[in-house]
Amino acid sequence: MGDTRPASGQIAPVALSCGEPAGIGPELAERCWEALKGALPFYLIGDPAHLPGSVPHQVIADPAEAHCVAPDALPVLALPFDGPRVPGVAQPAHASGVIAAIETGVAQVRAGQASAICTLPIHKQALAEGAGFAYPGHTEFLADLGGVDEVVMMLASDQLRVVPVTIHIALQDVPAALTPELLERRVRITRDALVAQFGLNNPRIAVAGLNPHAGEGGRMGHEDMAVIAPVLDKLRAEGMQITGPLPADTMFHARARAGYDVAVCMYHDQALIPIKTLDFDRGVNVTLGLPFIRTSPDHGTAFDIAGTGAANPTSTLEALKLAWRMAGGTVSG
């Protein structure tokens, strides 16, 4: 990932890309600065004209300025957009600016000017209409910018980390998509990221079964024995601390969670229901497998409440804090 400490010895600030201006992103940026100020130096990449103006902001020319500016004002690396912000109404004319904010943040992280990038939510339809954005989502775009073919989505909070092996596909399609090769790649990427970015030398990985009771010896499906177990045996033989396949219904109570660092689950809801039940507002999306640190809040643009002041900044605050800790910083509170 490169050294995130400039010559001054300080950890470089976190870059916060603006996301969709018509959503709650501008409000979240201000609320997060209000909560953190100099305790966690970050800077917004976007158009300062889109900010609601409820807190002071200061335009910076270089990310390094965020350290001295952050205690008194929200640092903004100005990126002029084409047209004003209209809360709740996405404008395709803003698409090129949204994309440029992400590209700028990634470039600055990779150059060591920023320690990590935290991305506010985007609106894919507006990006497609306004700039021909052809990626399925934010994550695939970041993978392309990072020069990697495959990344893994982790949802993380202080209570639980989860990784879904398959994500946005119908439940009926999961068994066919769940191949030994896919599972092995997902586990390896997860393990490597926990070592490199979370400081866990030999992370404990719990792997859920696909079927009820992890198949119960083949009585409730064959995938657990035929697909999952051989992969886990192979990885255990290499020295990984890995358990499973485990019955998913007994993996997420407090005593069980104390025994592992991450739960690898077979499909979307198997992973996301427990973390959203345990810690709905504080869940953070972390992209594993990139050559840089990327976090984001676990919610969308929330057009319905944009401009009302009702946006909850908790997930974005946690995303900034996690990015900072992954970069080696400390956050009080």
C-alpha positions as CSV (number, residue, x, y, z in Angstrom):
1,M,0.0,0.0,0.0
2,G,3.0,2.3,0.4
3,D,4.1,4.5,3.2
4,T,1.2,6.7,4.5
5,R,3.6,8.9,6.6
6,P,5.0,11.9,4.9
7,A,8.3,13.4,5.8
8,S,6.7,15.1,8.8
9,G,6.1,11.7,10.4
10,Q,2.3,12.3,10.4
11,I,0.0,9.7,8.9
12,A,-1.5,11.2,5.7
13,P,-5.1,12.3,6.0
14,V,-8.1,10.2,4.8
15,A,-9.6,11.2,1.4
16,L,-13.4,11.4,1.4
17,S,-14.8,11.3,-2.1
18,C,-18.1,13.3,-2.4
19,G,-20.3,10.6,-3.9
20,E,-23.6,11.7,-5.4
21,P,-24.2,15.4,-4.6
22,A,-28.0,15.1,-4.6
23,G,-27.9,12.5,-1.9
24,I,-26.9,12.9,1.8
25,G,-23.2,12.9,1.1
26,P,-22.6,16.7,1.5
27,E,-24.5,16.7,4.8
28,L,-22.6,13.7,6.1
29,A,-19.2,15.3,5.3
30,E,-20.2,18.3,7.4
31,R,-21.6,16.2,10.2
32,C,-18.5,14.0,10.3
33,W,-16.2,17.0,10.4
34,E,-18.3,18.4,13.3
35,A,-17.9,15.2,15.2
36,L,-14.2,14.6,14.5
37,K,-12.4,17.9,13.6
38,G,-8.7,17.6,14.3
39,A,-9.0,14.2,16.0
40,L,-9.1,12.5,12.7
41,P,-7.8,14.5,9.7
42,F,-9.8,13.9,6.6
43,Y,-10.6,16.1,3.5
44,L,-13.5,16.1,1.2
45,I,-12.9,15.8,-2.6
46,G,-15.8,17.6,-4.3
47,D,-17.4,20.9,-5.1
48,P,-17.6,23.2,-2.0
49,A,-20.6,24.9,-3.5
50,H,-22.6,21.6,-2.8
51,L,-22.0,21.8,0.9
52,P,-25.1,22.9,3.0
53,G,-22.9,25.5,4.8
54,S,-23.8,24.5,8.4
55,V,-20.1,24.3,9.3
56,P,-17.0,26.2,8.2
57,H,-15.0,24.8,5.3
58,Q,-11.7,25.8,3.8
59,V,-10.4,25.0,0.3
60,I,-7.0,23.3,0.3
61,A,-4.5,22.9,-2.6
62,D,-2.8,19.8,-1.2
63,P,-4.0,16.9,1.0
64,A,-1.1,17.7,3.5
65,E,-2.9,20.9,4.5
66,A,-5.8,18.9,6.0
67,H,-3.8,18.3,9.2
68,C,-3.6,22.0,10.1
69,V,-7.0,23.0,8.6
70,A,-9.1,20.2,10.1
71,P,-9.3,21.5,13.7
72,D,-11.0,24.7,12.5
73,A,-12.8,23.9,9.3
74,L,-13.7,21.1,6.9
75,P,-10.8,20.8,4.4
76,V,-12.1,20.6,0.8
77,L,-10.0,19.7,-2.2
78,A,-12.1,21.7,-4.6
79,L,-13.3,19.9,-7.7
80,P,-15.8,22.2,-9.5
81,F,-18.9,20.4,-10.8
82,D,-21.2,21.4,-13.7
83,G,-24.2,22.9,-12.0
84,P,-25.6,23.4,-8.5
85,R,-26.8,20.7,-6.1
86,V,-30.5,19.9,-5.9
87,P,-31.1,17.6,-2.9
88,G,-33.0,14.5,-3.9
89,V,-32.6,15.0,-7.7
90,A,-29.7,13.3,-9.3
91,Q,-28.2,15.2,-12.3
92,P,-26.3,13.4,-15.0
93,A,-24.3,16.6,-15.5
94,H,-22.6,15.8,-12.2
95,A,-21.5,12.4,-13.3
96,S,-18.0,13.3,-14.6
97,G,-17.3,15.2,-11.3
98,V,-18.4,12.2,-9.2
99,I,-16.1,9.9,-11.1
100,A,-13.2,12.4,-11.0
101,A,-13.5,12.7,-7.2
102,I,-13.1,8.9,-6.9
103,E,-10.2,8.8,-9.4
104,T,-8.5,11.7,-7.6
105,G,-8.8,10.1,-4.2
106,V,-7.4,6.8,-5.4
107,A,-4.5,8.5,-7.1
108,Q,-3.7,10.4,-4.0
109,V,-3.8,7.3,-1.8
110,R,-1.5,5.4,-4.2
111,A,0.9,8.4,-4.2
112,G,1.0,8.5,-0.4
113,Q,-0.7,11.8,-0.2
114,A,-3.7,10.2,1.6
115,S,-3.6,7.2,3.8
116,A,-7.0,5.7,2.7
117,I,-10.1,6.6,0.7
118,C,-13.5,6.6,2.2
119,T,-16.2,6.8,-0.4
120,L,-19.6,8.4,0.0
121,P,-22.5,6.7,-1.9
122,I,-22.9,7.1,-5.6
123,H,-25.9,6.8,-7.9
124,K,-25.1,4.4,-10.7
125,Q,-27.9,5.4,-13.0
126,A,-26.9,9.1,-13.0
127,L,-23.3,8.1,-13.7
128,A,-24.3,5.8,-16.6
129,E,-26.6,8.5,-18.1
130,G,-24.1,11.3,-17.6
131,A,-20.8,9.7,-18.2
132,G,-21.4,6.3,-19.7
133,F,-20.3,4.6,-16.4
134,A,-20.3,0.9,-17.4
135,Y,-19.2,-0.6,-14.1
136,P,-21.8,-2.7,-12.1
137,G,-20.9,-0.5,-9.0
138,H,-18.4,1.4,-7.0
139,T,-16.3,-1.6,-6.0
140,E,-15.7,-2.8,-9.6
141,F,-14.6,0.7,-10.6
142,L,-12.1,0.8,-7.6
143,A,-10.8,-2.7,-8.5
144,D,-10.1,-1.4,-12.1
145,L,-8.3,1.7,-10.7
146,G,-6.3,-0.6,-8.4
147,G,-5.3,-2.9,-11.2
148,V,-6.8,-6.0,-9.6
149,D,-9.2,-8.6,-11.1
150,E,-11.0,-9.6,-7.9
151,V,-11.9,-8.0,-4.6
152,V,-13.9,-9.1,-1.6
153,M,-16.6,-7.2,0.3
154,M,-16.4,-7.2,4.0
155,L,-18.9,-5.6,6.4
156,A,-17.3,-4.8,9.7
157,S,-18.2,-3.3,13.1
158,D,-16.7,-3.6,16.5
159,Q,-18.9,-6.7,17.1
160,L,-18.5,-8.7,14.0
161,R,-16.8,-8.9,10.6
162,V,-18.5,-10.8,7.8
163,V,-17.6,-11.7,4.2
164,P,-20.2,-13.1,1.8
165,V,-18.8,-15.4,-0.8
166,T,-21.6,-14.8,-3.3
167,I,-23.3,-11.4,-3.1
168,H,-26.0,-9.9,-5.3
169,I,-27.5,-13.0,-6.9
170,A,-30.8,-14.8,-6.4
171,L,-30.8,-17.4,-3.7
172,Q,-31.7,-20.2,-6.2
173,D,-28.4,-19.4,-8.1
174,V,-26.1,-19.6,-5.1
175,P,-25.4,-23.4,-5.2
176,A,-24.2,-23.3,-8.8
177,A,-22.1,-20.1,-8.2
178,L,-20.5,-21.6,-5.1
179,T,-17.5,-23.3,-6.6
180,P,-14.4,-24.6,-4.7
181,E,-12.3,-22.1,-6.7
182,L,-14.5,-19.1,-5.8
183,L,-14.5,-20.1,-2.1
184,E,-10.8,-20.6,-2.0
185,R,-10.1,-17.2,-3.6
186,R,-12.5,-15.4,-1.3
187,V,-10.9,-17.0,1.8
188,R,-7.4,-16.3,0.7
189,I,-8.1,-12.6,-0.1
190,T,-9.8,-12.2,3.2
191,R,-7.0,-13.8,5.1
192,D,-4.3,-11.8,3.3
193,A,-6.2,-8.5,4.0
194,L,-6.6,-9.3,7.7
195,V,-2.9,-9.8,7.9
196,A,-1.8,-6.8,5.8
197,Q,-4.5,-4.2,6.8
198,F,-5.9,-5.3,10.1
199,G,-2.6,-6.4,11.8
200,L,-3.8,-10.0,12.5
201,N,-0.8,-12.3,12.1
202,N,-2.8,-15.5,12.0
203,P,-6.5,-14.6,11.7
204,R,-9.2,-17.0,12.9
205,I,-11.6,-17.6,10.1
206,A,-15.0,-19.2,10.7
207,V,-16.8,-20.5,7.6
208,A,-20.5,-21.1,7.5
209,G,-22.1,-24.0,5.7
210,L,-24.6,-23.4,2.9
211,N,-27.4,-25.6,4.1
212,P,-29.2,-25.9,7.5
213,H,-27.0,-27.6,10.1
214,A,-24.2,-27.4,7.5
215,G,-25.9,-30.1,5.5
216,E,-26.1,-32.6,8.5
217,G,-23.9,-35.2,6.8
218,G,-25.6,-34.9,3.4
219,R,-29.2,-35.2,4.6
220,M,-29.9,-31.5,3.9
221,G,-27.8,-30.9,0.8
222,H,-24.4,-32.1,-0.5
223,E,-22.6,-28.8,-1.0
224,D,-21.2,-28.6,2.6
225,M,-19.4,-32.0,2.3
226,A,-18.6,-31.9,-1.4
227,V,-17.7,-28.2,-2.0
228,I,-16.9,-26.4,1.2
229,A,-15.2,-29.0,3.4
230,P,-12.4,-30.0,0.9
231,V,-11.4,-26.3,0.4
232,L,-11.2,-25.8,4.2
233,D,-9.2,-29.0,4.7
234,K,-6.7,-27.8,2.0
235,L,-6.4,-24.4,3.7
236,R,-6.0,-25.8,7.1
237,A,-3.2,-28.1,5.8
238,E,-1.4,-24.9,4.8
239,G,-1.6,-23.6,8.4
240,M,-4.6,-21.3,8.2
241,Q,-6.7,-21.1,11.4
242,I,-10.0,-22.0,9.9
243,T,-13.1,-23.8,11.2
244,G,-16.2,-25.1,9.4
245,P,-18.3,-25.6,7.6
246,L,-20.4,-24.5,10.6
247,P,-24.2,-24.4,11.1
248,A,-24.9,-20.7,10.4
249,D,-27.7,-20.5,13.1
250,T,-25.2,-21.0,15.9
251,M,-22.3,-18.8,14.6
252,F,-23.3,-15.4,15.7
253,H,-24.1,-15.4,19.4
254,A,-21.6,-13.6,21.6
255,R,-19.7,-16.7,22.8
256,A,-19.3,-18.0,19.2
257,R,-18.2,-14.6,17.9
258,A,-15.4,-14.5,20.5
259,G,-13.8,-17.5,18.8
260,Y,-13.1,-15.9,15.4
261,D,-11.9,-12.7,13.7
262,V,-14.1,-13.0,10.6
263,A,-17.1,-15.1,9.5
264,V,-17.1,-16.1,5.8
265,C,-20.7,-16.8,4.7
266,M,-22.0,-18.4,1.6
267,Y,-24.6,-15.8,0.5
268,H,-25.6,-12.2,1.0
269,D,-28.3,-12.4,3.7
270,Q,-26.4,-15.1,5.6
271,A,-23.7,-12.5,6.2
272,L,-25.6,-9.2,6.3
273,I,-28.5,-10.2,8.5
274,P,-26.4,-10.9,11.6
275,I,-24.2,-7.8,11.4
276,K,-27.2,-5.5,10.7
277,T,-29.1,-7.0,13.6
278,L,-26.1,-6.6,15.9
279,D,-24.9,-3.2,14.9
280,F,-27.1,-1.7,12.2
281,D,-25.8,1.9,12.3
282,R,-22.1,1.2,12.7
283,G,-21.6,-1.3,9.9
284,V,-18.8,-0.3,7.5
285,N,-18.2,-1.6,4.0
286,V,-14.5,-2.5,3.5
287,T,-13.1,-3.6,0.1
288,L,-10.5,-6.3,0.6
289,G,-7.9,-7.2,-2.1
290,L,-7.2,-3.6,-3.3
291,P,-3.6,-2.2,-3.1
292,F,-5.0,0.6,-0.9
293,I,-7.4,1.0,1.9
294,R,-11.0,1.7,1.0
295,T,-14.0,1.9,3.3
296,S,-17.5,3.3,2.9
297,P,-20.7,3.7,4.9
298,D,-23.1,0.8,4.6
299,H,-26.0,2.7,3.1
300,G,-27.0,4.5,-0.1
301,T,-27.7,8.0,-1.3
302,A,-31.0,8.4,0.7
303,F,-32.5,10.8,-1.8
304,D,-35.7,10.8,0.3
305,I,-34.1,12.6,3.2
306,A,-31.4,14.6,1.4
307,G,-31.5,18.3,2.4
308,T,-33.7,17.7,5.4
309,G,-30.9,17.4,8.0
310,A,-32.1,13.9,9.0
311,A,-29.1,12.0,7.7
312,N,-27.4,9.8,10.3
313,P,-23.6,10.2,10.1
314,T,-22.8,7.1,12.3
315,S,-21.9,4.7,9.5
316,T,-19.7,7.3,7.7
317,L,-18.0,8.2,11.0
318,E,-17.2,4.6,11.6
319,A,-16.0,4.2,8.0
320,L,-13.6,7.1,8.5
321,K,-12.4,5.8,11.9
322,L,-11.8,2.3,10.5
323,A,-9.9,3.7,7.5
324,W,-7.7,5.7,9.9
325,R,-7.1,2.8,12.2
326,M,-6.2,0.5,9.2
327,A,-3.7,3.2,8.2
328,G,-2.1,3.1,11.6
329,G,-3.9,6.0,13.3
330,T,-5.6,6.0,16.6
331,V,-9.1,7.4,17.3
332,S,-10.5,8.2,20.8
333,G,-14.1,7.5,21.4
